[in-house]
Amino acid sequence: MIVFINGDKTKLNRSISLEKFLEEHFSNLSSSYAVAFNNKFVPKSSYRDIVINDGDEIEVVSAQPGG
Amino acid sequence: MQIYDINLDTDIILGSSGYPSPKIFLNCIKILKCQMVTVSIRRLIKNEDNNFLNLIKKTKCRILPNTAGCLSAKEAIVTAEMAREMFETDLIKLEVMEDDLTLKPSKKYTIRAAEALIKKGFKVLPYTTDDINFAKSLKSLGCKVIMPWGSQIGSGRGLENPKKLLKIREEMPDLTLIIDAGIGRISHVCETFEIGYDGILLNTAISKAEYPEEFARALSLSMEAVKKSIKSGLIPKRNFATPSTTTIGIPFKK
């Protein structure tokens, strides 16, 4: 199945939880970050409850310089 | 300057973008005794360390996350929610633009987003134009801080419509008003305080100056000077001439 991570198409072999997905695809999660799933904010406490399916869109964001 | 329940010792919020080096950014914060900095929310690049947050932590400043780049109320709301979790703050600098070119704040979507965010418990600092009705709508929703533009972001053109900005000040004496964009020169800073605004938020004027620390020093001096001058009790502006020299005893007068 295909999912979209930060706008990029990514192939997944199986359905996994959002928590597992983040662990597998981001090694830099020691930085502070937050997630939106299908354009909705997802609090950290809900990562393990969400199962990723075909076509889902995941945004993983962090702090950057801004004015 | 009062930002909701926070009392800042200085009347400046500093943007964190575009400095020649992290060291220069830190030096500018020190020179200005700045206590609040803005940051943006952007996609995390896979497997790449994000050192920016560590840099921000070093400043010991309060963080004011922004929603820069958002073109809809929905994008701004989700961005604000992500920022709140990351930074553990209810403060949000709300920016919803009409388009990417002019970076003009969208009245319709900014108001819509502000309404939703206030209901969710956010303390909203909206970026607006100098339209009094825009400001009035936000005030009626419960915004305690409003941040009109002086002119377009990064333009350095200063306060293009001081009369309209003054009208907002006159109608909203109790709100904290901050000029958020367009400041490029020290004279613009002085004008901001002279029309009674509480503070400035600036980024490009400092970060893109050839010598940012020198600009920061000049800014610090000018803020001190303009505030002292205002406290001295400025003369009112008049529409007629008033002689400063006594008119009694003018020679040759018949």
HADDOCK unambig.tbl for C-alpha pairs under 7 A between the chains (distance, minus, plus):
assign (segid A and resid 6 and name CA) (segid B and resid 43 and name CA) 6.43 0.50 0.50
assign (segid A and resid 26 and name CA) (segid B and resid 46 and name CA) 5.42 0.50 0.50
assign (segid A and resid 26 and name CA) (segid B and resid 47 and name CA) 5.53 0.50 0.50
assign (segid A and resid 27 and name CA) (segid B and resid 47 and name CA) 5.04 0.50 0.50
assign (segid A and resid 28 and name CA) (segid B and resid 47 and name CA) 5.04 0.50 0.50
assign (segid A and resid 28 and name CA) (segid B and resid 48 and name CA) 6.16 0.50 0.50
assign (segid A and resid 28 and name CA) (segid B and resid 49 and name CA) 5.87 0.50 0.50
assign (segid A and resid 31 and name CA) (segid B and resid 50 and name CA) 6.27 0.50 0.50
assign (segid A and resid 32 and name CA) (segid B and resid 86 and name CA) 6.03 0.50 0.50
assign (segid A and resid 33 and name CA) (segid B and resid 86 and name CA) 5.98 0.50 0.50
assign (segid A and resid 34 and name CA) (segid B and resid 82 and name CA) 5.31 0.50 0.50
assign (segid A and resid 34 and name CA) (segid B and resid 85 and name CA) 6.93 0.50 0.50
assign (segid A and resid 34 and name CA) (segid B and resid 86 and name CA) 6.17 0.50 0.50
assign (segid A and resid 35 and name CA) (segid B and resid 82 and name CA) 6.65 0.50 0.50
assign (segid A and resid 40 and name CA) (segid B and resid 78 and name CA) 6.23 0.50 0.50
assign (segid A and resid 41 and name CA) (segid B and resid 78 and name CA) 5.53 0.50 0.50
assign (segid A and resid 41 and name CA) (segid B and resid 81 and name CA) 6.41 0.50 0.50
assign (segid A and resid 41 and name CA) (segid B and resid 82 and name CA) 6.34 0.50 0.50
assign (segid A and resid 59 and name CA) (segid B and resid 43 and name CA) 6.93 0.50 0.50
assign (segid A and resid 60 and name CA) (segid B and resid 43 and name CA) 5.73 0.50 0.50
assign (segid A and resid 60 and name CA) (segid B and resid 44 and name CA) 5.74 0.50 0.50
assign (segid A and resid 61 and name CA) (segid B and resid 41 and name CA) 6.24 0.50 0.50
assign (segid A and resid 61 and name CA) (segid B and resid 42 and name CA) 5.19 0.50 0.50
assign (segid A and resid 61 and name CA) (segid B and resid 43 and name CA) 4.17 0.50 0.50
assign (segid A and resid 61 and name CA) (segid B and resid 44 and name CA) 4.74 0.50 0.50
assign (segid A and resid 62 and name CA) (segid B and resid 41 and name CA) 5.64 0.50 0.50
assign (segid A and resid 62 and name CA) (segid B and resid 42 and name CA) 5.64 0.50 0.50
assign (segid A and resid 62 and name CA) (segid B and resid 43 and name CA) 6.18 0.50 0.50
assign (segid A and resid 62 and name CA) (segid B and resid 44 and name CA) 5.39 0.50 0.50
assign (segid A and resid 63 and name CA) (segid B and resid 39 and name CA) 6.40 0.50 0.50
assign (segid A and resid 63 and name CA) (segid B and resid 40 and name CA) 5.78 0.50 0.50
assign (segid A and resid 63 and name CA) (segid B and resid 41 and name CA) 4.99 0.50 0.50
assign (segid A and resid 63 and name CA) (segid B and resid 42 and name CA) 6.31 0.50 0.50
assign (segid A and resid 63 and name CA) (segid B and resid 52 and name CA) 6.97 0.50 0.50
assign (segid A and resid 63 and name CA) (segid B and resid 53 and name CA) 6.28 0.50 0.50
assign (segid A and resid 64 and name CA) (segid B and resid 39 and name CA) 5.96 0.50 0.50
assign (segid A and resid 64 and name CA) (segid B and resid 40 and name CA) 5.16 0.50 0.50
assign (segid A and resid 64 and name CA) (segid B and resid 41 and name CA) 5.95 0.50 0.50
assign (segid A and resid 64 and name CA) (segid B and resid 42 and name CA) 6.14 0.50 0.50
assign (segid A and resid 64 and name CA) (segid B and resid 52 and name CA) 6.24 0.50 0.50
assign (segid A and resid 65 and name CA) (segid B and resid 16 and name CA) 4.99 0.50 0.50
assign (segid A and resid 65 and name CA) (segid B and resid 17 and name CA) 4.56 0.50 0.50
assign (segid A and resid 65 and name CA) (segid B and resid 39 and name CA) 5.08 0.50 0.50
assign (segid A and resid 65 and name CA) (segid B and resid 40 and name CA) 5.70 0.50 0.50
assign (segid A and resid 66 and name CA) (segid B and resid 15 and name CA) 5.81 0.50 0.50
assign (segid A and resid 66 and name CA) (segid B and resid 16 and name CA) 5.29 0.50 0.50
assign (segid A and resid 66 and name CA) (segid B and resid 17 and name CA) 4.82 0.50 0.50
assign (segid A and resid 66 and name CA) (segid B and resid 38 and name CA) 5.94 0.50 0.50
assign (segid A and resid 66 and name CA) (segid B and resid 39 and name CA) 4.36 0.50 0.50
assign (segid A and resid 66 and name CA) (segid B and resid 40 and name CA) 4.52 0.50 0.50
assign (segid A and resid 67 and name CA) (segid B and resid 15 and name CA) 3.92 0.50 0.50
assign (segid A and resid 67 and name CA) (segid B and resid 16 and name CA) 5.93 0.50 0.50
assign (segid A and resid 67 and name CA) (segid B and resid 17 and name CA) 5.94 0.50 0.50
assign (segid A and resid 67 and name CA) (segid B and resid 38 and name CA) 5.66 0.50 0.50
assign (segid A and resid 67 and name CA) (segid B and resid 39 and name CA) 6.48 0.50 0.50
assign (segid A and resid 67 and name CA) (segid B and resid 203 and name CA) 5.62 0.50 0.50
